[in-house]
Amino acid sequence: MDATTATMITFGTVALLLSWVVLLIESWKDDYAWGLCTLLLPPLSYLYALARLDKAGQALLLAAAGWILIWLA
């Protein structure tokens, strides 16, 4: 694995982690149950983000950027 690939995978993973943290914060602000679902079942939390694009749209964009970086690597 060369340095460019490793860097892109690292930044993609960090972007995915940050998107989950942003989503965790937004879901706790909105509802206690969604906050617990986000904490315990992270993939399910992106369904919440799709339902609440007004509040969690930035987290989805950050997650999409992370997946694109990983895919391009």
Secondary structure, DSSP 8 states (H G I E B T S, - for coil): --HHHHHHHHHHHHHHHHHHHHHHHHHHHH-HHHHHHHHH-HHHHHHHHHHTHHHHHHHHHHHHHHHHHHHH-
